[in-house]
Amino acid sequence: MSTIVRIDQNARRSRASVFGDLVFLAGQVADEKSGDITSQTREALAKVDDMLARAGSDKSRALSVQIWLKSMDDFDAMNAVYDAWVVPGDTPSRCCGKVELADPAFRVEIVVIAARSPAA
């Protein structure tokens, strides 16, 4: 039976959960809420990279990405950052939509499911 590993856990959530060969990330947002969509997307993706590494994976192993935007007006600018981040040939399935985020200052939130690296 596989053990569930929870990373950076508090009473409400874990920033990542690992079960078997799968890594489930909580939504990642920028800490610097005053930034524009470009800076917030860069920071959220950097946090994705960090959490995946802590869970024994990386962006080349991403299976699914959900991107939540405050405004679809930010779609093209977010995609410019996202397209530079993904690994060519290893692009995950993806969806993107407009949602009301937990804090009005957030412009983007990113949720990822990935496979663990074979050596993890």
Secondary structure as GFF3:
##gff-version 3
##sequence-region A 1 120
A	DSSP	beta_strand	4	9	.	.	.	ID=ss1
A	DSSP	beta_strand	14	19	.	.	.	ID=ss2
A	DSSP	beta_strand	22	25	.	.	.	ID=ss3
A	DSSP	alpha_helix	37	54	.	.	.	ID=ss4
A	DSSP	three_ten_helix	59	61	.	.	.	ID=ss5
A	DSSP	beta_strand	62	69	.	.	.	ID=ss6
A	DSSP	three_ten_helix	72	74	.	.	.	ID=ss7
A	DSSP	alpha_helix	75	85	.	.	.	ID=ss8
A	DSSP	beta_strand	93	98	.	.	.	ID=ss9
A	DSSP	beta_strand	108	115	.	.	.	ID=ss10
###
